[in-house]
Amino acid sequence: MQARSSFDNSLCLEASHLVKLFDYWQSLPRAKELPTRADIDPQAIPSLLPYCELIDVHHDPLDFEYRLVGTLIDEISTQSYTGLRISEIPTQNPPSLMFALYERVLQEKKPVRTILPYTGILPGIKDVESIVLPLSGNGDDVDMLLGGIALRAPDDDSFD
């Protein structure tokens, strides 16, 4: 197993539950560079699950499919994304910010944090802090993504 560093401040995560998700991902055992989906134990992170999503990576052509979507994400989305590919979602298909985010994690094989504008229809949400973490079946090639989100209201300065 490879040694992992403690929390990476360069990600600039604001929401405490996203810091917890990143810490959990960092703590996962690895035979090689990246943890696998099988390493994730939902019972270890029950309070984080509403904010999380698992996304399958498809190649030829490149696409991303929502395998599991947390309840909070489902509630703020314009439709249920479970089972859909990004190419099927008008606000996310390429060349969207979401597609570019997932593609960047795939290419760099490391976590990426960003703030995205909220594109849903619910009032009271200004933007979304997002972290996307790579997973790999063989420890090297990214074949799944673990995502987490936090919401910020229009009058708030932070995500916590």
Backbone torsions as a table, in degrees:
resi	resn	phi	psi	omega
1	MET	NA	142.5	178.1
2	GLN	-83.8	147.7	173.9
3	ALA	-77.2	146.3	179.3
4	ARG	-121.7	145.4	178.4
5	SER	-76.1	166.3	175.1
6	SER	-73.8	-173.4	-174.6
7	PHE	-45.8	134.7	-179.5
8	ASP	-91.4	100.4	-178.6
9	ASN	-65.0	-19.8	-178.5
10	SER	-65.6	-18.1	177.0
11	LEU	-72.6	-22.9	177.3
12	CYS	58.5	37.7	177.8
13	LEU	-64.3	135.5	179.3
14	GLU	-100.1	-46.9	-175.5
15	ALA	-72.9	130.0	-177.0
16	SER	-62.2	-34.5	-179.7
17	HIS	-71.3	-25.6	174.8
18	LEU	-75.3	-33.1	173.3
19	VAL	-62.5	-42.9	178.4
20	LYS	-63.2	-40.6	178.5
21	LEU	-64.2	-43.5	178.0
22	PHE	-63.1	-44.7	178.0
23	ASP	-59.7	-41.0	178.3
24	TYR	-62.3	-47.5	178.8
25	TRP	-58.6	-42.3	179.1
26	GLN	-62.4	-33.0	-175.6
27	SER	-80.6	-11.1	-176.6
28	LEU	-65.4	142.0	178.1
29	PRO	-67.2	150.3	178.7
30	ARG	-140.9	135.7	171.7
31	ALA	-82.6	-29.5	-179.7
32	LYS	-132.2	-139.0	-174.5
33	GLU	-70.7	-39.8	-171.5
34	LEU	-121.8	149.8	174.2
35	PRO	-74.1	164.0	179.1
36	THR	-105.8	165.7	174.9
37	ARG	-59.6	-37.8	-178.9
38	ALA	-63.3	-21.8	178.9
39	ASP	-74.8	-18.4	-177.1
40	ILE	-80.7	126.9	177.8
41	ASP	-114.3	103.5	-179.0
42	PRO	-55.1	-29.6	179.9
43	GLN	-68.2	-18.0	179.6
44	ALA	-83.0	-16.5	-175.5
45	ILE	-136.0	46.5	-174.1
46	PRO	-60.0	-35.7	-178.1
47	SER	-72.5	-16.4	-179.3
48	LEU	-91.8	-19.4	-172.3
49	LEU	-57.3	-38.5	179.4
50	PRO	-60.3	-23.6	-176.4
51	TYR	-97.1	1.8	-170.7
52	CYS	-109.9	159.4	174.2
53	GLU	-147.0	147.6	172.2
54	LEU	-111.5	132.2	-173.8
55	ILE	-127.7	123.3	175.9
56	ASP	-79.9	143.8	176.0
57	VAL	-100.2	128.4	175.5
58	HIS	-114.4	145.1	179.1
59	HIS	-116.6	158.7	174.0
60	ASP	55.0	67.9	1.2
61	PRO	-88.1	160.9	179.6
62	LEU	-63.8	130.9	177.8
63	ASP	-158.6	165.5	-178.1
64	PHE	-132.3	134.2	-176.7
65	GLU	-120.8	129.4	178.4
66	TYR	-74.1	109.6	179.2
67	ARG	-83.4	-48.6	178.4
68	LEU	-134.9	138.8	-179.9
69	VAL	-130.7	127.9	-179.6
70	GLY	-63.2	157.3	-175.4
71	THR	-62.4	-38.2	178.8
72	LEU	-65.1	-41.3	178.9
73	ILE	-63.1	-42.9	177.3
74	ASP	-59.7	-41.1	-177.5
75	GLU	-65.5	-33.5	-176.5
76	ILE	-94.9	-5.3	-177.4
77	SER	-87.1	155.7	-179.3
78	THR	-72.8	-16.8	177.2
79	GLN	-158.7	170.2	175.2
80	SER	-76.6	124.1	-177.2
81	TYR	-92.0	-11.8	-177.4
82	THR	-55.9	126.0	179.8
83	GLY	86.6	-7.1	179.8
84	LEU	-93.3	148.3	171.8
85	ARG	-91.9	152.0	179.5
86	ILE	-57.6	-35.0	-180.0
87	SER	-63.1	-15.8	179.8
88	GLU	-94.4	-3.6	-175.6
89	ILE	-111.1	112.2	-173.6
90	PRO	-52.8	-37.3	-178.1
91	THR	-83.1	-4.2	-176.2
92	GLN	-122.5	-13.6	-176.5
93	ASN	-68.0	158.9	-175.9
94	PRO	-61.9	141.5	12.4
95	PRO	-100.8	52.9	-176.0
96	SER	-72.1	164.1	175.2
97	LEU	-62.9	-37.4	-179.6
98	MET	-65.5	-45.9	178.8
99	PHE	-60.9	-43.7	-179.8
100	ALA	-63.3	-37.3	177.5
101	LEU	-62.7	-50.3	-179.7
102	TYR	-63.6	-40.5	178.8
103	GLU	-63.1	-38.6	179.3
104	ARG	-63.5	-44.1	178.1
105	VAL	-62.7	-41.1	178.0
106	LEU	-59.3	-46.1	-176.9
107	GLN	-73.8	-42.8	-175.1
108	GLU	-83.9	-19.5	-179.5
109	LYS	57.2	38.0	177.8
110	LYS	-149.1	160.6	-179.9
111	PRO	-61.7	146.4	176.0
112	VAL	-132.8	135.2	176.4
113	ARG	-115.4	140.0	177.4
114	THR	-151.3	166.9	171.2
115	ILE	-117.4	125.4	-177.7
116	LEU	-115.9	146.9	174.7
117	PRO	-67.7	142.7	176.7
118	TYR	-77.4	126.6	-176.8
119	THR	-110.9	8.2	-180.0
120	GLY	-81.4	-171.9	-174.4
121	ILE	-105.3	-3.2	-178.8
122	LEU	-77.6	136.0	175.7
123	PRO	-75.2	160.4	173.9
124	GLY	88.8	8.0	176.3
125	ILE	-124.1	120.9	179.9
126	LYS	-90.0	-52.9	-179.5
127	ASP	-153.2	177.0	-171.5
128	VAL	-129.6	123.5	170.0
129	GLU	-84.6	133.1	-175.7
130	SER	-133.1	138.0	169.9
131	ILE	-123.6	136.8	178.4
132	VAL	-124.1	127.3	-173.8
133	LEU	-118.4	131.4	-178.3
134	PRO	-78.1	144.0	173.0
135	LEU	-127.4	155.1	-176.6
136	SER	-146.3	133.6	176.4
137	GLY	-70.3	-30.6	-178.6
138	ASN	-109.0	3.6	178.4
139	GLY	88.9	-11.3	-177.4
140	ASP	-122.0	-48.7	-174.6
141	ASP	-93.0	126.7	-179.0
142	VAL	-71.9	120.8	178.2
143	ASP	-126.0	-0.5	177.8
144	MET	-155.0	152.6	178.3
145	LEU	-123.9	141.8	172.8
146	LEU	-109.9	117.9	-178.5
147	GLY	-113.2	154.6	175.1
148	GLY	-142.4	148.4	-178.5
149	ILE	-131.6	158.4	169.9
150	ALA	-137.9	148.5	-176.3
151	LEU	-108.7	147.5	175.4
152	ARG	-125.8	130.9	177.8
153	ALA	-78.3	157.1	-176.9
154	PRO	-55.2	-33.0	-176.8
155	ASP	-94.1	-1.6	-178.0
156	ASP	-91.9	149.2	176.5
157	ASP	-98.4	-14.5	-178.1
158	SER	-134.5	172.4	-178.1
159	PHE	-94.6	-2.7	179.1
160	ASP	-104.5	NA	NA
